Amino acid sequence: MLLLLAITGLIISSSSPIDKDVRPMSPAEQSWVDSVYSSLTPDQRLGQLFMVAAYSNKDRKHVLQIEELVRTYHIGGLMFLQGGPRRQAALTNRYQRLAKLPLLIAMDAEWGLDMRLDSSMHFAKAMTLGAMDDDQYVYQMGREIALNMKALGVHVSFSPVIDVNSNPDNPVIGNRSFGEDKEQVAKRGVAYIRGLQDHGIIAVAKHFPGHGDTDTDSHVALPVVNTDMARLTNVDLYPFQQSFDAGVMGVMVAHLYMPLFDTLRTQTTTLSYNLVTGLLKEKMAYRGLVFTDALNMKSVSNLYKPGEVDALALAAGNDVLLFSEDVPVALQRIREAIAGGKIQPADLEYRVRKILRAKYWAGLNRYQPIDLTNLMTSLNRPLSRMVQQQLYEHAVTVVKNQDNLLPFHRLDTLRIASVTIGAPTGTTYATLINKYQGGTVYSVPNRYAPDSTYARILSRLGPYNTVVVSLHGMNSTPVHKYGLGDGALKFIQQLQANPRVKTVVVAMGNAYALKYLESARTLVCGYEDNYPSQLVVPQVLFGALSAKGRLPVTVSPTLKASTGLPTPNFNRLRYATPESEGLDSRVLAQIDNIALETVAYAAAPGCQVLVAKNGAVIFDKSYGFNTYERTQPVNSSTLYDLASVTKVAGTLQAAMYLKDQGKLNLDEKVSAYLPELRTTNKKDIIVRDLLLHQAGLKAGIPMWERTVTKTGLKPTFYASTRSADFPNEVVPGTYSLKTADDSVWVWTMRSGLLPKVKGKYPLEYSDLTFVIVKRLCEKLLNQPIEQFLAKNFYQPLGLNTMTYNPLQRFPSSCIAPTEKDTYYRRSELRGSVHDQGAAIVGGVGGHAGLFANSNDLAVLMQMNLQNGRYGGSRYFQSPVVTEFSRPQIAGNRRGLGWDHGTPEKGPGQGPTSSMAPPATFGHTGFTGTCVWLDPENKIVYIFLSNRVYPDAGNNKLIQNNVRTRIHDVIYKSFNKSISKT
């Protein structure tokens, strides 16, 4: 056979001579191995060759069987399969206590412990890794899996798969392979190996000599690989040789039949001396541990009796017998093989010593039981979550973008509907889609839904000009078109045939399935359907993340390997882990305590908290209920009355726009724009002083009191039905006079001024400031402010929930109520603005009136933090936000319209954290809201609540410093590089 190898030209380099071990042995290791080997009886030495399958989800009978094998037959290790991490850890400790020599524990964990265990983290399958643009993330995944395995008491990972998947119809490898390019497979395989072994886990490369060109599943039958030596050498063996050179400590031999090495049809590669010893150990000079593939697999178990196959595998040159089905019989057959000269005692000793060396390297010379108390904490490290998401950020692939539709740009020109097929309602994917735009998400949970289901959806898509169809729950193998239903494919074709609709097709599964979708003009591959992929794909669609991936395999003649279109980053809000932005999620978890305390002590019935760092939302949670009756939980879609946050989220946006456009001079008199002020006491007010709240205006005027009597509302000012004369809804069933806004303006103009102090007006925060600013803006814009803001800011930004008078667009059930008003409107306020002054004029005040959820408010604030740049557009052409937000005058903490904290006064003495830099700006709202922007650390902090429900006199939120304490936690979660000047 060796002559055959030479003749056929198998020339494979080796990094070490054939008689030299793969790594040097220290004196301490030599001493330990010699001592342990000498202490073992011949049968106990044979027992070390076995690694038996163990489960943590089976009954007591199974546990007793394993205990018997450990105690009586001294098996060398266990390969854990299905179960759960806590149960497996407890059983591992139990079995290790019984072992004379600590057991080598192994697992299949190609994409993480989740490959075998419930309640465990899934990272990414190899095809996903093959699509990535950067190998470093493969290494990081290997590191995280290694740390998880060590915490679980596991020493060996049967990974990575370094088969070159050259057959698209391969039913067993497929997306378990890095791809079809040997160089990419080798590079990613070596990166994975190093990630594991650098962190104390033995990596086992598989499936030697290459399982990529098969069309049979070796779990059920014996695949035949008819290859020639040139191809085998040039393609399939290449990644293995690279892994050997990189020092991989183990290799697994596949169950294949290769006529190139053996003529006997039942001589599988696992049992082939020519392949295991001749090729692997002698010609390729591999000196690491050689594992059989599972000996219970039908490709070998159908051909040989239990025990018999073990002896044959050992005779072929394998070191570790995996998944032996009958250890006692196998031991007897091995003894017979030794006695018959088929296995040499010296060779057997060498293999046992290799296993002992592996145990020493794994730390079993100083074995410690698993710490069960902190196990789940160790298995759910925050950094693992960060790496998990980064894998998909670098893998998601825009395969086709013929209309240059991606990423979606002007959201006000796109009417987007989403159709999810094969996924239930409320998925992470659907939630993320709705964070960027408010179009309907139609869910078709059944992948094989009838045509009538799709016909109903088609009938509802008329208002939309863009439809995103995502395919979920796909099969990993070619069975049934990878799980793509005929009805779904027909539905996609019908959409594509409509010239008025642009269709985006997203495959959340195996890239090979794209051959059924290649007619799509816009096509995206997410590779898998799990939490991180569902989180990342919508971000790519909307330009929060760039597309970086490329197909790792050839799908069809038109969709070849390496196909992938990079897309721009539009700087929309991303959604990421705290650790990815330098914050500690374990510290941020203290926000939970404060928020839950807020609800428990009735400071507010519920709230939303959002934190963004560097343009990424890294904390976004909802707490409590809409009311104390606890019937409707707060969720991320709940709308809150923003109260005075309206000043900066509404009116001030218009003022900054006018300044940016050169239409507003901050040092001009307000009366120059509003000439009706020239005959009032406000004729000399300067715009800058007005925005600084030092124009002499009183804090406010209870204007609503002028419209009521002791018995109720004045009929001259209100009506119970809407009409041309009474168009402004105050609350449902109550409408104010069409001239209400003019009345409020007159009362504002006639209001008195504060007395001057030393020739200057004192700082006095005033709602009247924004009554005047609103009037000024509407005069210069020549349109109502709510229309201007919607057209120029909210709609282009995709702010579906940010609106005045939300009852015109949303059911009341979506909105958190504020006060049970017993003195003015005499009703529960739910969707009607709480502020009485804004209510009089129909809900659109310069100082109050806006509603939104935390996400939409964060988008607007992120745009401000980026000085008007967002989503590929510029909302301000100059750094006007910086100009307005900075403190203007010593002794006045306020910017132009924006508020600032007072960190110099110490903790709890101002509206912001004392740890926030002085440049932090934002605003608070009476209903229990706040927004704070930190331009130095690029932080956006949003807190929304309805603390005024059911009584505006509830001051517990303020007394308990809830908003500021949460702000404190954000800064405490920073690492030491935090900027605070």
SULZIUR-V247799 format. One record per backbone hydrogen bond with DSSP energy under -1.0 kcal/mol. NH is the residue of the N-H (numbers start at 0). CO is the residue of the C=O. Records with the same first field share a line. If there is no record, write none. Layout:
NH->CO, CO
This chain:
4->0
5->1
6->2
7->3
9->4
10->8
19->16
29->25
30->26
31->27
32->28
33->29
34->30
35->31
36->32
37->33
38->34
44->40
45->41
46->42
48->45
49->46
50->320
51->76
53->78
55->81
62->58
63->59
64->60
65->61
66->62
67->63
68->64
69->65
70->66
71->67
74->68
75->46
76->49
77->103
78->51
79->105
80->53
82->115
87->83
88->84
89->85
90->86
91->87
92->88
93->89
94->90
95->91
96->92
103->75
105->77
106->155
113->120
114->111
115->112
116->112
117->82
122->110
126->174
128->124
129->125
131->128
136->133
137->134
138->134
139->135
140->136
141->137
142->138
143->139
144->140
145->141
146->142
147->143
148->144
149->145
150->146
151->147
152->149
153->148
154->104
155->104
156->201
157->106
158->156
161->205
164->178
165->163
166->211
169->166
175->172
176->173
179->551
184->180
185->181
186->182
187->183
188->184
189->185
190->186
191->187
192->188
193->189
194->190
195->191
196->192
197->193
198->195
199->196
200->195
201->154
203->156, 158
204->249
205->159
207->251
209->206
219->216
220->216
224->256
226->224
231->227
232->228
233->229
234->230
236->231
240->236
241->237
242->238
243->239
244->240
245->241
246->243
247->242
249->202
250->288
251->204
252->290
253->207
256->222
260->257
261->257
266->263
267->265
268->255
270->267
271->268
275->271
276->272
277->272
278->273
279->274
280->275
281->276
282->277
283->278
285->279
288->248
290->250
291->319
294->321
296->293
297->218
298->217
299->296
300->296
301->297
302->299
303->299
308->304
310->306
311->307
312->308
313->309
314->310
315->311
317->312
318->289
319->289
320->48
322->50
329->325
330->326
331->327
332->328
333->329
334->330
335->331
336->332
337->333
338->334
339->335
340->337
341->336
342->336
347->343
348->344
349->345
350->346
351->347
352->348
353->349
354->350
355->351
356->352
357->353
358->354
359->355
360->356
361->357
362->359
363->358
365->362
371->369
377->373
378->374
384->380
385->381
386->382
387->383
388->384
389->385
390->386
392->388
393->389
395->391
396->524
398->522
399->522
401->520
403->400
407->540
410->408
412->409
416->465
417->439
418->467
419->441
420->469
421->443
430->426
431->427
432->428
433->429
435->432
436->432
441->417
443->419
448->445
452->449
453->449
454->450
455->451
456->452
457->453
458->454
459->456
460->457
463->460
464->414
465->414
466->501
467->416
468->503
469->418
470->505
471->420
474->481
480->477
482->479
483->480
488->484
489->485
490->486
491->487
492->488
493->489
494->490
495->491
496->492
497->494
500->497
501->464
503->466
504->521
505->468
506->523
507->470
508->506
512->509
513->510
514->511
515->512
516->513
519->516
522->399
523->504
524->396
525->506
527->525
533->529
534->530
535->531
536->532
539->535
540->536
541->537
542->539
543->538
544->538
548->395
549->130
550->562
554->558
555->558
561->550
562->559
564->397
569->542
573->614
575->616
580->577
581->578
582->577
583->972
587->583
588->584
589->586
590->587
593->589
594->590
595->591
596->592
597->593
598->594
599->595
600->596
601->598
602->597
603->597
606->622
607->943
608->620
609->941
610->618
611->939
612->615
613->937
615->612
616->573
617->610
618->610
620->608
622->606
624->604
625->631
629->626
633->623
637->634
638->813
639->851
641->849
644->641
645->642
646->643
648->644
649->645
651->646
653->649
654->650
655->651
656->652
657->653
658->654
659->655
660->656
661->658
662->657
667->664
669->684
671->668
672->669
673->669
676->673
677->674
679->676
682->679
684->681
686->667
687->665
689->685
690->686
691->687
692->689
693->688
702->700
704->701
705->702
706->703
708->711
713->706
716->713
717->713
718->734
722->725
727->735
729->733
730->733
733->730
734->718
735->727
736->716
737->724
739->736
742->738
743->739
744->740
745->741
746->742
747->743
748->744
749->745
750->747
753->695
756->759
759->756
763->692
766->698
770->766
771->767
772->768
773->769
774->770
775->771
776->772
777->773
778->774
779->775
780->776
781->777
787->783
788->784
789->785
790->786
791->787
792->788
793->788
794->789
796->792
797->794
798->793
799->797
802->850
807->804
808->805
809->805
813->810
814->811
815->638
817->828
819->949
820->818, 826
828->818
838->834
839->835
841->838
842->837
844->847
850->802
851->639
856->852
857->853
858->854
859->855
860->856
861->857
862->858
863->859
864->860
865->861
866->863
867->862
868->865
869->872
870->569
871->569
872->869
874->867
879->877
882->878
883->879
884->880
885->881
887->893
891->888
894->897
895->883
896->690, 894
898->921
904->901
905->902
908->905
915->912
919->916
920->932
921->898
922->930
924->928
927->924
928->924
929->942
930->922
931->940
932->920
933->938
938->933
939->611
940->931
941->609
942->929
943->607
946->926
948->945
953->950
958->954
959->955
960->957
961->956
964->960
965->961
966->962
967->963
968->964
969->965
970->966
971->967
972->968
973->970
977->974
